[in-house]
Amino acid sequence: MAEAVRKRVLIVDDEPGVCESLKMTLKGEYECTVTTSGKDALQFLETGRADVVLLDVLMPGMDGMDALERIKGRWHGLPVVMLTATKTVKTAVEAMRLGAFYYVTKPFDVDELRVILRKATETGALVEEVGRLRSEVGQKYSIENIVGRSSQMQEIFKTVMTVAPLKTTVLITGESGTGKELISKAIHYHSPRAAKPLVALNCAAIPPTLLESELFGHEKGAFTDAHTRKLGQFELADQGTLFLDEIAEMHPQTQAKLLRVLEQGEFLHVGGAQPIHVDVRIIAATNRDLAQALKDGTFRPDLYYRLNVVTLHLPPLRERRDDITHLIRYFTERKCGEMQIPERQFTPESVDLMLRYPWPGNVRELENVIERVLVLSDGAIIPPEELPDHIRRGETDAGSLRDQVLGGRKSLGDAVDEFERELVLEALTRLDFNQTRAAELLGTTRRILKYRMDKLGIQAGPEP
């Protein structure tokens, strides 16, 4: 069995006796390195590595507090435990303010020191792991990894790189499934806030009565079910980014409170009286026409103009067909890897059908279709016959119609007519336009079917 790798402790103290005592105490459990000044400690950390630092407060030259501040400024995630000769409240508070993990009073209690070091190294390892994962996520949402070769998407990528380093509010518009959340992540992970939280909230998924509490938090007893104090999304996103999806669905009263945060950087908990200050960048998104919402009186003009600083409009997939081939290849390779199945390839005929399909559900629909086909397909080559029927016919399916209605792009009446027309045509085509048999298949009478055909503008074929 392999021996566990020992954690490394950097001891910084100008008293040789203390250094030797610490080395003897930690021998066998930790790998210890000793420096006798803050300057030497900083030089060591430039080339060497430590999992935790034991740092004396009182030293000649650069004292412990100054060294602590420089260490945390350069190696933010490295835990530092202060060694103090006297346990004064002022010293402890100042050390914690500067980022110290904890402090130990000389002469130190051996058991207490070991417990503190164990917790410090565990915390340091966790911080390092979180940093690594954040870096991986940031790379995933790098502009270079977002598929978009078309001129429209290239312009959007340029704008993203321009606004990402700033705190500027960004409004992203576009149909459902065009990748608004993906672009919001690209903005966040290309910004100086990348190491801080990115909090996403879908305003349409939360009842209006609960959205305010979700955004701003609440105090215990603020309303019937407020059994405990709860932090809001703004507090969770402090120093980071808050992505507000489907912002057009937000109630005007909540819009007014959001405007206050944007203008003043503060808000109140529901049921609270103490203002809470936050530093949050806002990225908002909507698939609705906000200009029309202004006319309808459902969206506040002052909030609209505050959000509409930089607007990114994501074109629907049908308007950037140059990207479809690249997206097919990208999703096919990724899904095969995720599902651990052999590599698959669509035939040119299959790709041609997908290029002609209008993709009302946009990139999200394309991704779902490819995953579905890969799951149901056995061969390495995917012919047109294995594509869904509606794609082979080049027609939208009921699910896509649902997305269009709920996305405000099609009226309910038009969607019902379109779906009904598709069913009637399908029944008539199957039965060579025999209206009597088609009516039986649809569970209606020939008279009602003829009425529907006239209403929907369907020409009658010859009866056999």
TORMARKE-96740 format. One record per residue (C-alpha): residue in one letter; x, y, z; residue number from 1. Coordinates in nm, 2 decimals. Layout:
<sites>
  code      xx      yy      zz  pos
     A       X       Y       Z  NUM
...
</sites>
This chain:
<sites>
  code      xx      yy      zz  pos
     M    0.00    0.00    0.00    1
     A    0.14    0.34   -0.10    2
     E    0.24    0.58    0.17    3
     A    0.02    0.88    0.20    4
     V    0.17    1.21    0.08    5
     R    0.24    1.43    0.38    6
     K    0.12    1.79    0.39    7
     R    0.38    2.06    0.38    8
     V    0.40    2.32    0.66    9
     L    0.60    2.65    0.62   10
     I    0.71    2.77    0.96   11
     V    0.79    3.14    0.98   12
     D    0.95    3.25    1.31   13
     D    1.27    3.43    1.41   14
     E    1.31    3.22    1.74   15
     P    1.52    2.91    1.67   16
     G    1.37    2.74    1.98   17
     V    1.01    2.78    1.86   18
     C    1.10    2.65    1.51   19
     E    1.28    2.35    1.65   20
     S    0.99    2.28    1.89   21
     L    0.74    2.30    1.60   22
     K    0.94    2.07    1.38   23
     M    0.97    1.81    1.66   24
     T    0.60    1.83    1.73   25
     L    0.50    1.79    1.37   26
     K    0.77    1.54    1.27   27
     G    0.63    1.23    1.10   28
     E    0.29    1.39    1.03   29
     Y    0.40    1.69    0.82   30
     E    0.69    1.79    0.60   31
     C    0.83    2.11    0.76   32
     T    1.02    2.40    0.60   33
     V    1.16    2.67    0.83   34
     T    1.22    3.04    0.74   35
     T    1.31    3.31    0.99   36
     S    1.15    3.62    0.83   37
     G    0.85    3.73    0.63   38
     K    1.08    3.82    0.34   39
     D    1.23    3.47    0.33   40
     A    0.88    3.32    0.35   41
     L    0.77    3.51    0.05   42
     Q    1.08    3.42   -0.15   43
     F    1.03    3.05   -0.06   44
     L    0.66    3.06   -0.17   45
     E    0.76    3.20   -0.51   46
     T    0.93    2.87   -0.60   47
     G    0.84    2.62   -0.33   48
     R    0.51    2.50   -0.21   49
     A    0.32    2.48    0.13   50
     D   -0.02    2.35    0.22   51
     V   -0.03    2.57    0.53   52
     V    0.18    2.85    0.69   53
     L    0.25    2.89    1.06   54
     L    0.34    3.26    1.08   55
     D    0.47    3.45    1.39   56
     V    0.32    3.79    1.45   57
     L    0.62    3.97    1.60   58
     M    0.93    3.95    1.39   59
     P    1.20    4.21    1.30   60
     G    1.18    4.38    0.97   61
     M    0.86    4.26    0.80   62
     D    0.62    4.17    1.08   63
     G    0.37    3.89    1.07   64
     M    0.07    4.11    0.98   65
     D    0.25    4.26    0.68   66
     A    0.37    3.92    0.57   67
     L    0.01    3.78    0.61   68
     E   -0.13    4.05    0.39   69
     R    0.12    3.99    0.12   70
     I    0.08    3.61    0.13   71
     K   -0.30    3.64    0.11   72
     G   -0.27    3.89   -0.17   73
     R   -0.05    3.66   -0.38   74
     W   -0.17    3.31   -0.27   75
     H   -0.53    3.38   -0.17   76
     G   -0.62    3.01   -0.10   77
     L   -0.32    2.93    0.11   78
     P   -0.43    2.90    0.48   79
     V   -0.22    3.09    0.73   80
     V   -0.22    3.02    1.11   81
     M   -0.08    3.30    1.32   82
     L    0.15    3.24    1.62   83
     T    0.10    3.51    1.89   84
     A    0.28    3.56    2.21   85
     T   -0.02    3.72    2.37   86
     K   -0.38    3.64    2.29   87
     T   -0.52    3.99    2.25   88
     V   -0.86    4.06    2.09   89
     K   -0.72    4.34    1.87   90
     T   -0.45    4.12    1.72   91
     A   -0.69    3.83    1.66   92
     V   -0.95    4.05    1.49   93
     E   -0.69    4.22    1.27   94
     A   -0.54    3.88    1.17   95
     M   -0.88    3.74    1.08   96
     R   -0.96    4.06    0.88   97
     L   -0.65    4.01    0.68   98
     G   -0.74    3.65    0.60   99
     A   -0.58    3.44    0.86  100
     F   -0.73    3.09    0.91  101
     Y   -0.68    3.10    1.28  102
     Y   -0.43    3.19    1.55  103
     V   -0.24    3.00    1.82  104
     T   -0.10    3.14    2.14  105
     K    0.26    3.06    2.26  106
     P    0.33    2.83    2.43  107
     F    0.10    2.63    2.21  108
     D   -0.11    2.33    2.31  109
     V    0.01    2.04    2.09  110
     D   -0.33    1.87    2.05  111
     E   -0.50    2.20    1.97  112
     L   -0.23    2.29    1.71  113
     R   -0.27    1.95    1.53  114
     V   -0.65    2.00    1.51  115
     I   -0.61    2.35    1.37  116
     L   -0.35    2.24    1.11  117
     R   -0.57    1.95    1.00  118
     K   -0.87    2.18    0.95  119
     A   -0.65    2.44    0.78  120
     T   -0.50    2.19    0.53  121
     E   -0.85    2.03    0.46  122
     T   -0.99    2.38    0.39  123
     G   -0.69    2.47    0.17  124
     A   -0.73    2.15   -0.03  125
     L   -1.10    2.23   -0.07  126
     V   -1.03    2.58   -0.19  127
     E   -0.77    2.45   -0.43  128
     E   -1.02    2.20   -0.57  129
     V   -1.29    2.46   -0.61  130
     G   -1.04    2.68   -0.79  131
     R   -0.95    2.39   -1.02  132
     L   -1.31    2.32   -1.10  133
     R   -1.39    2.68   -1.16  134
     S   -1.10    2.69   -1.40  135
     E   -1.23    2.39   -1.59  136
     V   -1.58    2.54   -1.60  137
     G   -1.43    2.87   -1.73  138
     Q   -1.25    2.68   -2.00  139
     K   -1.58    2.50   -2.10  140
     Y   -1.75    2.83   -2.15  141
     S   -1.46    3.00   -2.32  142
     I   -1.56    3.17   -2.64  143
     E   -1.32    2.94   -2.83  144
     N   -1.54    2.64   -2.71  145
     I   -1.87    2.78   -2.82  146
     V   -1.98    2.67   -3.17  147
     G   -2.06    2.96   -3.39  148
     R   -1.88    3.01   -3.72  149
     S   -2.14    3.23   -3.88  150
     S   -2.08    3.61   -3.91  151
     Q   -2.37    3.68   -3.67  152
     M   -2.22    3.47   -3.39  153
     Q   -1.87    3.60   -3.45  154
     E   -2.00    3.96   -3.40  155
     I   -2.16    3.84   -3.08  156
     F   -1.84    3.69   -2.96  157
     K   -1.65    4.01   -3.02  158
     T   -1.91    4.20   -2.81  159
     V   -1.88    3.95   -2.53  160
     M   -1.50    3.99   -2.52  161
     T   -1.55    4.37   -2.51  162
     V   -1.80    4.39   -2.23  163
     A   -1.69    4.09   -2.02  164
     P   -1.41    4.28   -1.83  165
     L   -1.65    4.56   -1.73  166
     K   -1.93    4.57   -1.48  167
     T   -2.17    4.68   -1.75  168
     T   -2.52    4.54   -1.74  169
     V   -2.60    4.32   -2.04  170
     L   -2.94    4.23   -2.18  171
     I   -2.95    3.91   -2.40  172
     T   -3.25    3.86   -2.63  173
     G   -3.35    3.58   -2.85  174
     E   -3.59    3.29   -2.90  175
     S   -3.59    2.99   -2.66  176
     G   -3.30    2.76   -2.71  177
     T   -3.07    3.00   -2.88  178
     G   -2.81    2.99   -2.61  179
     K   -2.87    3.29   -2.39  180
     E   -2.76    3.12   -2.07  181
     L   -2.45    2.99   -2.25  182
     I   -2.35    3.35   -2.35  183
     S   -2.42    3.47   -2.00  184
     K   -2.17    3.22   -1.87  185
     A   -1.91    3.32   -2.13  186
     I   -1.94    3.68   -2.01  187
     H   -1.90    3.58   -1.65  188
     Y   -1.60    3.35   -1.70  189
     H   -1.42    3.60   -1.92  190
     S   -1.46    3.87   -1.65  191
     P   -1.26    3.96   -1.34  192
     R   -1.55    3.80   -1.14  193
     A   -1.48    3.45   -1.28  194
     A   -1.36    3.32   -0.94  195
     K   -1.68    3.45   -0.78  196
     P   -2.03    3.30   -0.79  197
     L   -2.24    3.29   -1.10  198
     V   -2.60    3.26   -0.98  199
     A   -2.88    3.19   -1.23  200
     L   -3.25    3.26   -1.16  201
     N   -3.54    3.18   -1.40  202
     C   -3.80    3.45   -1.32  203
     A   -4.07    3.25   -1.51  204
     A   -4.01    2.94   -1.30  205
     I   -4.10    3.10   -0.97  206
     P   -4.45    3.23   -0.87  207
     P   -4.46    3.61   -0.85  208
     T   -4.54    3.60   -0.48  209
     L   -4.22    3.41   -0.41  210
     L   -3.98    3.58   -0.65  211
     E   -3.92    3.88   -0.43  212
     S   -3.81    3.66   -0.14  213
     E   -3.60    3.45   -0.38  214
     L   -3.42    3.76   -0.51  215
     F   -3.38    3.96   -0.19  216
     G   -3.41    3.70    0.09  217
     H   -3.64    3.73    0.40  218
     E   -3.63    3.76    0.77  219
     K   -3.77    3.50    1.00  220
     G   -4.15    3.56    1.04  221
     A   -4.17    3.79    0.74  222
     F   -4.46    3.57    0.61  223
     T   -4.64    3.26    0.71  224
     D   -4.38    3.00    0.59  225
     A   -4.07    3.21    0.68  226
     H   -3.96    2.99    0.96  227
     T   -3.59    3.09    0.93  228
     R   -3.39    3.38    0.79  229
     K   -3.30    3.32    0.43  230
     L   -3.03    3.48    0.21  231
     G   -3.15    3.60   -0.13  232
     Q   -2.99    3.54   -0.47  233
     F   -2.83    3.89   -0.46  234
     E   -2.64    3.80   -0.14  235
     L   -2.53    3.47   -0.28  236
     A   -2.40    3.64   -0.60  237
     D   -2.21    3.92   -0.41  238
     Q   -1.88    4.00   -0.59  239
     G   -2.00    3.78   -0.87  240
     T   -2.28    3.78   -1.14  241
     L   -2.65    3.73   -1.12  242
     F   -2.82    3.60   -1.44  243
     L   -3.19    3.68   -1.45  244
     D   -3.35    3.47   -1.72  245
     E   -3.70    3.55   -1.86  246
     I   -3.69    3.89   -1.69  247
     A   -4.00    4.00   -1.88  248
     E   -4.20    3.77   -1.66  249
     M   -4.11    3.97   -1.34  250
     H   -4.40    4.15   -1.17  251
     P   -4.38    4.53   -1.20  252
     Q   -4.36    4.56   -0.82  253
     T   -4.05    4.34   -0.81  254
     Q   -3.91    4.53   -1.11  255
     A   -3.92    4.85   -0.90  256
     K   -3.71    4.68   -0.62  257
     L   -3.47    4.54   -0.88  258
     L   -3.42    4.89   -1.02  259
     R   -3.33    5.02   -0.67  260
     V   -3.05    4.75   -0.64  261
     L   -2.92    4.85   -0.99  262
     E   -2.91    5.22   -0.90  263
     Q   -2.81    5.21   -0.53  264
     G   -2.65    4.87   -0.48  265
     E   -2.86    4.79   -0.18  266
     F   -3.19    4.62   -0.09  267
     L   -3.40    4.51    0.20  268
     H   -3.49    4.16    0.31  269
     V   -3.86    4.09    0.29  270
     G   -3.97    4.19    0.64  271
     G   -3.63    4.35    0.71  272
     A   -3.54    4.71    0.80  273
     Q   -3.16    4.71    0.76  274
     P   -3.03    4.79    0.40  275
     I   -2.79    4.52    0.26  276
     H   -2.52    4.63    0.03  277
     V   -2.40    4.41   -0.25  278
     D   -2.16    4.43   -0.55  279
     V   -2.33    4.22   -0.82  280
     R   -2.32    4.24   -1.20  281
     I   -2.65    4.18   -1.37  282
     I   -2.70    3.99   -1.69  283
     A   -3.07    3.97   -1.80  284
     A   -3.23    3.76   -2.07  285
     T   -3.57    3.74   -2.24  286
     N   -3.73    3.57   -2.54  287
     R   -4.01    3.83   -2.54  288
     D   -4.02    4.17   -2.72  289
     L   -3.95    4.41   -2.44  290
     A   -4.04    4.71   -2.66  291
     Q   -4.39    4.56   -2.69  292
     A   -4.39    4.49   -2.31  293
     L   -4.33    4.86   -2.26  294
     K   -4.63    4.95   -2.47  295
     D   -4.84    4.69   -2.29  296
     G   -4.74    4.84   -1.96  297
     T   -4.61    4.51   -1.82  298
     F   -4.24    4.63   -1.81  299
     R   -4.11    4.94   -1.65  300
     P   -3.95    5.19   -1.89  301
     D   -3.69    5.30   -1.62  302
     L   -3.58    4.94   -1.56  303
     Y   -3.57    4.87   -1.94  304
     Y   -3.34    5.16   -2.00  305
     R   -3.12    5.06   -1.70  306
     L   -3.09    4.71   -1.83  307
     N   -3.05    4.80   -2.20  308
     V   -2.69    4.93   -2.17  309
     V   -2.55    4.66   -2.39  310
     T   -2.79    4.43   -2.58  311
     L   -2.69    4.10   -2.75  312
     H   -2.95    3.95   -2.98  313
     L   -2.89    3.58   -3.05  314
     P   -3.03    3.49   -3.40  315
     P   -3.24    3.18   -3.43  316
     L   -3.07    2.87   -3.58  317
     R   -3.27    2.90   -3.90  318
     E   -3.09    3.24   -3.96  319
     R   -2.74    3.10   -3.92  320
     R   -2.75    2.77   -4.11  321
     D   -2.37    2.79   -4.16  322
     D   -2.35    2.67   -3.79  323
     I   -2.58    2.37   -3.82  324
     T   -2.32    2.14   -3.97  325
     H   -2.06    2.23   -3.71  326
     L   -2.32    2.19   -3.43  327
     I   -2.42    1.84   -3.56  328
     R   -2.06    1.73   -3.55  329
     Y   -2.00    1.89   -3.21  330
     F   -2.31    1.74   -3.04  331
     T   -2.25    1.40   -3.20  332
     E   -1.90    1.37   -3.07  333
     R   -1.99    1.51   -2.73  334
     K   -2.29    1.29   -2.68  335
     C   -2.11    0.98   -2.79  336
     G   -1.84    1.05   -2.53  337
     E   -2.08    1.13   -2.25  338
     M   -2.29    0.81   -2.32  339
     Q   -1.98    0.60   -2.38  340
     I   -2.10    0.47   -2.71  341
     P   -1.90    0.41   -3.03  342
     E   -1.86    0.71   -3.26  343
     R   -2.15    0.77   -3.49  344
     Q   -2.18    0.97   -3.81  345
     F   -2.48    1.11   -4.00  346
     T   -2.50    1.05   -4.37  347
     P   -2.48    1.35   -4.61  348
     E   -2.86    1.29   -4.68  349
     S   -2.93    1.30   -4.31  350
     V   -2.73    1.62   -4.27  351
     D   -2.91    1.77   -4.57  352
     L   -3.25    1.71   -4.41  353
     M   -3.14    1.87   -4.08  354
     L   -3.01    2.17   -4.28  355
     R   -3.35    2.21   -4.44  356
     Y   -3.55    2.18   -4.11  357
     P   -3.64    2.52   -3.96  358
     W   -3.54    2.42   -3.60  359
     P   -3.81    2.62   -3.41  360
     G   -3.66    2.50   -3.08  361
     N   -3.32    2.63   -3.20  362
     V   -2.99    2.48   -3.07  363
     R   -3.16    2.31   -2.77  364
     E   -3.39    2.12   -3.01  365
     L   -3.10    2.02   -3.23  366
     E   -2.90    1.89   -2.93  367
     N   -3.21    1.69   -2.81  368
     V   -3.27    1.54   -3.15  369
     I   -2.91    1.43   -3.19  370
     E   -2.91    1.27   -2.84  371
     R   -3.24    1.09   -2.92  372
     V   -3.11    0.95   -3.25  373
     L   -2.78    0.84   -3.10  374
     V   -2.97    0.65   -2.82  375
     L   -3.20    0.47   -3.06  376
     S   -2.95    0.40   -3.33  377
     D   -2.73    0.09   -3.35  378
     G   -2.52    0.14   -3.65  379
     A   -2.21    0.36   -3.70  380
     I   -2.38    0.54   -3.99  381
     I   -2.71    0.72   -3.93  382
     P   -2.93    0.73   -4.24  383
     P   -3.23    0.96   -4.30  384
     E   -3.47    0.68   -4.19  385
     E   -3.35    0.71   -3.84  386
     L   -3.43    1.08   -3.81  387
     P   -3.76    1.18   -3.64  388
     D   -4.06    1.19   -3.88  389
     H   -4.12    1.57   -3.85  390
     I   -3.76    1.64   -3.95  391
     R   -3.78    1.42   -4.25  392
     R   -4.10    1.61   -4.35  393
     G   -3.94    1.94   -4.26  394
     E   -4.23    2.03   -4.03  395
     T   -4.24    2.15   -3.67  396
     D   -4.37    1.91   -3.41  397
     A   -4.62    1.97   -3.14  398
     G   -4.35    2.02   -2.88  399
     S   -4.19    2.29   -3.09  400
     L   -4.53    2.46   -3.13  401
     R   -4.57    2.46   -2.75  402
     D   -4.23    2.64   -2.72  403
     Q   -4.34    2.89   -2.98  404
     V   -4.67    2.97   -2.80  405
     L   -4.51    2.99   -2.45  406
     G   -4.23    3.19   -2.60  407
     G   -4.47    3.45   -2.74  408
     R   -4.37    3.38   -3.10  409
     K   -4.70    3.23   -3.21  410
     S   -5.06    3.27   -3.09  411
     L   -5.25    2.98   -2.94  412
     G   -5.51    2.99   -3.23  413
     D   -5.24    2.97   -3.50  414
     A   -5.06    2.69   -3.31  415
     V   -5.39    2.49   -3.29  416
     D   -5.47    2.55   -3.66  417
     E   -5.12    2.44   -3.75  418
     F   -5.13    2.12   -3.54  419
     E   -5.48    2.04   -3.67  420
     R   -5.37    2.09   -4.03  421
     E   -5.08    1.86   -3.98  422
     L   -5.30    1.58   -3.84  423
     V   -5.57    1.62   -4.11  424
     L   -5.31    1.62   -4.39  425
     E   -5.13    1.31   -4.24  426
     A   -5.46    1.12   -4.22  427
     L   -5.56    1.21   -4.57  428
     T   -5.22    1.13   -4.71  429
     R   -5.21    0.79   -4.55  430
     L   -5.55    0.70   -4.69  431
     D   -5.51    0.85   -5.04  432
     F   -5.74    1.14   -4.95  433
     N   -6.03    0.91   -4.89  434
     Q   -6.23    1.15   -4.66  435
     T   -6.46    0.89   -4.52  436
     R   -6.18    0.67   -4.40  437
     A   -5.97    0.97   -4.29  438
     A   -6.26    1.09   -4.08  439
     E   -6.29    0.74   -3.91  440
     L   -5.91    0.75   -3.84  441
     L   -5.95    1.09   -3.68  442
     G   -6.26    0.98   -3.48  443
     T   -6.49    1.23   -3.64  444
     T   -6.75    1.25   -3.92  445
     R   -6.69    1.31   -4.29  446
     R   -6.90    1.63   -4.27  447
     I   -6.70    1.77   -3.98  448
     L   -6.37    1.67   -4.15  449
     K   -6.48    1.85   -4.47  450
     Y   -6.57    2.16   -4.26  451
     R   -6.22    2.15   -4.11  452
     M   -6.05    2.11   -4.44  453
     D   -6.23    2.41   -4.58  454
     K   -6.14    2.62   -4.28  455
     L   -5.78    2.52   -4.29  456
     G   -5.75    2.56   -4.67  457
     I   -5.68    2.19   -4.74  458
     Q   -5.77    2.09   -5.10  459
     A   -5.97    1.77   -5.14  460
     G   -5.80    1.50   -5.34  461
     P   -5.99    1.27   -5.57  462
     E   -6.21    1.01   -5.40  463
     P   -6.14    0.65   -5.51  464
</sites>
